[in-house]
Amino acid sequence: MKTLPFIIFGIAVLAQWAAPLSQIWTHERVLTQGTLIKLKCTAPDPYDPLRGRYLAVRPSQTEAPVPAGMELKQDTQVYAVLTRGADGFATISRLSLTPPESGDYVRVKSRYVFNEKAVIDWPFDRFYVNEKLAPEADKWFAENLRSAQGITAEVRLLNGRAVLEDLSLDGKPFREILKERVK
């Protein structure tokens, strides 16, 4: 009878470790095995006192056409089928209630539908920045946010999951640009 509390405690400890480890494993699997896509985006730089500095990444495409006959309610999870254009950037070609058999797709939330277009929320919205690099990141974004090339979000996709891997400008990774500027 005295071992029962230890067994229950052991199961509780294992469960507490299993949940975050599962999330980390899924996240890392998407990064290593996922397909790389690029999205045009805007990214202002807010600050959250509890979570630190981050860049609020907002892909420029926030609407998608709703197929005829599809009824979407507010806050419905749907699958956005992505198509790469000649410029290499991905755009949403259509929405689906079920995962497509092939191709690149991501699970998004439909906020509302208006004029046969759904306004969507992407599954990523923050790119965290090292506190030491944050002031330089502010300057960089102010200088480049409205540039002709624009800021690109590099996202990895796997089975409908999306992980924001990096940001870039003119094909050069964000972290490299900041490290050069800080030197």
Stockholm file with secondary structure:
# STOCKHOLM 1.0

chainA/1-183         MKTLPFIIFGIAVLAQWAAPLSQIWTHERVLTQGTLIKLKCTAPDPYDPLRGRYLAVRPSQTEAPVPAGMELKQDTQVYAVLTRGADGFATISRLSLTPPESGDYVRVKSRYVFNEKAVIDWPFDRFYVNEKLAPEADKWFAENLRSAQGITAEVRLLNGRAVLEDLSLDGKPFREILKERVK
#=GR chainA/1-183 SS CTTHHHHHHHHHHHHHHHHHHHHHHHHHHHHHHSEEEEEEEECCCCEETTTEEEEECEESCCEEECCTTCCCCTTEEEEEEEEECTTSCEEEEEEESSCCSSSCEEEEEEEEEETTEEEEECSCCEEECCTTTHHHHHHHHHHHTTSSSCEEEEEEEETBEEEEEEEEETTEEHHHHHHHHHC
#=GC SS_cons         CTTHHHHHHHHHHHHHHHHHHHHHHHHHHHHHHSEEEEEEEECCCCEETTTEEEEECEESCCEEECCTTCCCCTTEEEEEEEEECTTSCEEEEEEESSCCSSSCEEEEEEEEEETTEEEEECSCCEEECCTTTHHHHHHHHHHHTTSSSCEEEEEEEETBEEEEEEEEETTEEHHHHHHHHHC
//
